[in-house]
Structure formats: C-alpha cells, structure tokens
C-alpha cells in the first residue's frame, strides 16, 4: 500500500462544483496500473506556502503552519506539493502590485518542505500551477508564470518529480478549444481539468516509484559488491 498526500490549495481540495478532484481520481487510476494506494487530501482553500504572518489576506492555516500535521504526521511514501496560485496573486489587482508571497520566499518555503521530506526518504512531486484565464487579467497570469519557472527550477535542483500543470494546460486542445474551457472561473479546474491533471500525475507517480526501485537495486548491488569473502 502506497500512501500519498496531496498538499496544496483550493485546486487540490475537494470542491462542490467538481465530481472528483485529481486526488480523488488517483486511487482508481493507479489501481489500473497495479498500484494500491491511499490518498490523503491536504488541500485548503486560499492557502499559500507561508504563514499568516507573511500574508493574512486569507485567515486559514497556510503551508508552513500545517506541514507537520497535514503532511509529515501521515508518514507518506509520496507527497504531491501544489502551491503557487495564491502565492503569486496580486491583491491590489494592478500589474506592479505585490504578490502575497514573493518568489524568493516561495522558493524558500518549497525548498524547506522538499528537504524535510527527502531526508525522510519520501518521494516528492512538485506541481507547477496551472495558468489563469478570463476573467482574471493577463498580468495576474504573467506574474504566476514567474512561480511556474521557480517550481521547474526547484524540481531540477532537488531531482524531484514534476507535474507541470502549466505546460499541460497550455498544450490542451479539444474540439478546437484551448485550456480556458478547463477553468470556468478563470482559476479552478472543472472535471475535465482535474481528469487530465490526475492522468498526468499517474505517469509522474509510476515514474518516480520506478526510479526509487532502481535506486534501491543499485544500493543492494553496491552493498553486495562491497562484501568480499575471507580468503581461504
């Protein structure tokens, strides 16, 4: 049994307007691949990576404040980390306004989470946030893209899995329509949006589990090779 924690904001959390968010879809999709799992949904609406002291626009517990209870306490094998939309958001709603959590702090917060998890041997999959669409102004999406690039950079640095939802959505085409049809309110995915996120995550999870198994095999071989019989 593989235990997975999906840790993030309202895009991760269950939503009344959606039959199944991506985390709810994972058990059946992974079972079809022969992987039995339990998924803990630790998504909280309006949550960013930091704390209330960093930005208290939303009076909820944020990423760092609930990392111990909502992630580490579950002793997961895999953690999917999906933040960025709220971190990047400009409440003044002007192009030069201040994001709730700036990019350096966002990177620092994510790095702290990744390092803690990797020290425990937990597989980490970072999620690049999906783009915004109308009625959100273009400059909000431009700001968000800086956070997308930060996630990609961190994934390379720490050699984590990467579910690049931004790229996934930008490449989406169906019946002549683009990714905008996946975001009824310009931010939150509909069922089709969650479906493609879930399917992409299944690929990421199976890839990371295979990488882990291969690393374990190499460690065993190296250990065996280091053991030499006593000479006769």
C-alpha positions in Angstrom: 0.0 0.0 0.0 1.4 3.4 -1.1 0.3 6.3 1.0 0.1 9.6 -0.9 -0.5 13.1 0.5 -1.8 15.8 -1.9 -0.7 19.0 -0.2 -1.9 22.3 -1.6 -4.6 25.0 -2.0 -8.2 25.0 -3.3 -7.1 23.4 -6.6 -6.2 20.4 -4.5 -9.1 20.5 -2.0 -12.4 18.8 -2.7 -14.9 21.2 -4.5 -18.7 21.1 -4.6 -18.8 22.1 -8.3 -16.5 19.2 -9.2 -17.5 15.5 -9.1 -13.9 14.4 -8.4 -10.8 16.5 -7.9 -7.5 15.0 -9.1 -6.6 13.5 -5.7 -9.9 11.6 -5.6 -9.2 10.1 -9.0 -5.8 8.8 -8.2 -6.7 5.5 -6.4 -8.7 4.1 -9.3 -6.2 5.3 -11.9 -3.2 3.8 -10.0 -5.1 0.6 -9.3 -5.4 0.1 -13.1 -1.6 0.2 -13.1 -1.4 -2.4 -10.3 -0.6 0.2 -7.6 -2.7 0.1 -4.5 -2.7 3.4 -2.7 -4.3 5.6 -0.1 -4.6 9.3 -0.8 -4.9 11.9 1.9 -6.2 15.2 0.6 -4.5 18.0 2.5 -5.7 20.8 0.3 -7.0 24.0 1.9 -8.7 26.8 0.0 -6.8 30.1 -0.2 -3.7 28.5 1.3 -0.2 29.7 0.2 3.2 28.3 1.1 3.9 30.5 4.1 2.2 31.6 7.3 -0.4 34.2 8.4 2.5 36.4 9.4 3.7 36.5 5.8 0.3 37.4 4.4 -3.0 37.3 6.2 -5.4 38.1 3.4 -6.9 34.6 3.9 -7.5 33.7 7.5 -6.6 30.0 7.1 -3.6 27.9 8.1 -1.0 28.1 5.4 1.6 25.7 4.1 4.4 26.0 6.7 1.9 26.2 9.5 0.2 22.9 8.7 3.2 21.0 7.1 3.7 18.9 10.2 0.1 18.0 10.9 -1.2 17.7 7.3 1.8 16.1 5.7 4.5 14.6 8.0 2.1 13.2 10.6 0.7 10.9 7.9 4.1 9.4 7.2 3.5 9.3 3.5 5.5 7.5 0.8 4.8 10.2 -1.8 3.9 13.9 -1.4 2.4 16.0 -4.2 3.0 19.6 -3.4 0.8 22.1 -5.3 1.1 25.8 -4.4 1.6 29.0 -6.3 -1.7 30.4 -7.4 -2.3 32.1 -4.1 1.3 32.9 -3.5 1.5 34.8 -6.8 -1.8 36.6 -6.6 -1.7 40.4 -6.6 -4.5 41.7 -4.3 -4.1 45.3 -5.5 -5.1 43.9 -8.9 -2.5 46.1 -10.6 0.4 45.0 -12.8 3.0 46.3 -10.5 1.3 45.2 -7.3 2.8 42.9 -4.6 2.2 39.2 -4.6 1.0 37.6 -1.4 4.3 35.7 -1.2 7.2 36.9 -3.3 9.2 34.5 -5.5 12.3 34.2 -3.3 10.1 33.4 -0.2 8.0 31.0 -2.3 11.2 29.1 -3.3 12.5 29.1 0.3 9.2 27.7 1.6 9.1 24.9 -1.0 12.7 24.1 -0.5 12.2 23.6 3.2 9.3 21.2 2.5 11.3 19.3 -0.1 14.4 19.0 2.1 12.4 17.8 5.1 10.6 15.1 3.0 13.7 13.9 1.2 15.6 13.5 4.4 12.9 11.0 5.4 13.2 9.2 2.1 9.8 10.4 0.8 9.2 10.8 -2.9 8.3 14.4 -3.7 6.3 15.5 -6.8 6.2 19.3 -7.3 3.3 20.7 -9.2 3.7 23.8 -11.4 0.5 25.8 -11.0 -2.0 25.8 -13.9 -2.5 29.1 -15.8 -5.2 31.6 -15.2 -7.8 32.7 -17.7 -10.6 35.2 -18.1 -12.0 37.0 -16.1 -8.6 37.1 -14.4 -6.5 39.9 -16.0 -3.5 38.9 -18.1 -1.0 40.5 -15.7 -2.0 38.1 -13.0 -1.1 35.2 -15.3 2.2 36.9 -16.2 3.1 37.1 -12.5 2.1 33.5 -11.9 4.4 32.3 -14.7 7.4 33.5 -12.5 6.3 31.0 -9.9 5.9 28.3 -12.5 9.5 28.8 -13.5 10.6 28.7 -9.9 8.9 25.3 -9.4 10.7 23.9 -12.5 14.0 25.2 -11.2 13.5 23.7 -7.8 12.5 20.3 -9.3 15.8 20.2 -11.2 17.8 21.3 -8.2 16.3 18.7 -5.9 15.7 16.0 -8.5 12.0 15.7 -7.7 9.1 14.6 -9.8 7.5 17.4 -11.7 3.8 17.6 -12.7 3.9 20.7 -15.0 0.2 21.7 -15.0 1.1 25.0 -16.7 2.6 23.2 -19.7 -0.2 20.6 -19.6 -2.9 23.2 -19.8 -1.2 25.4 -22.4 -0.9 22.4 -24.7 -4.5 21.4 -24.2 -6.7 21.3 -27.3 -10.1 19.7 -27.7 -12.8 20.4 -30.3 -10.8 23.5 -31.4 -10.8 25.0 -27.9 -7.9 25.7 -25.6 -7.2 25.4 -21.9 -9.7 28.2 -21.0 -12.6 25.7 -21.1 -11.0 23.9 -18.2 -11.3 26.9 -15.9 -14.9 28.1 -15.5 -14.0 30.8 -13.1 -10.6 31.5 -14.5 -8.8 29.7 -11.7 -10.3 26.4 -10.6 -10.3 23.4 -12.9 -13.6 21.6 -13.9 -13.9 17.8 -14.0 -12.1 17.7 -17.4 -9.3 19.8 -15.9 -8.9 17.5 -12.9 -9.0 14.5 -15.2 -6.0 15.5 -17.2 -4.1 16.6 -14.1 -4.8 13.2 -12.5 -3.7 11.2 -15.5 -0.5 13.2 -15.8 0.2 12.6 -12.1 -0.3 8.9 -12.5 2.5 9.0 -15.1 4.7 11.0 -12.7 4.0 8.7 -9.7 4.8 5.5 -11.7 8.0 7.1 -13.0 9.1 8.1 -9.5 8.3 4.7 -8.0 10.3 3.0 -10.7 13.2 5.4 -10.1 13.1 4.6 -6.4 13.1 0.8 -7.1 16.1 1.2 -9.4 18.0 3.2 -6.8 17.3 0.5 -4.2 18.6 -2.2 -6.6 21.7 -0.2 -7.2 22.3 0.2 -3.5 21.8 -3.5 -2.9 24.3 -4.4 -5.7 26.8 -1.9 -4.4 26.5 -3.5 -0.9 26.9 -7.0 -2.2 29.9 -6.0 -4.2 31.5 -4.4 -1.2 31.3 -7.6 0.8 34.2 -9.9 0.0 34.6 -13.4 1.3 37.5 -14.1 3.6 40.4 -15.6 1.7 40.8 -19.4 2.1 
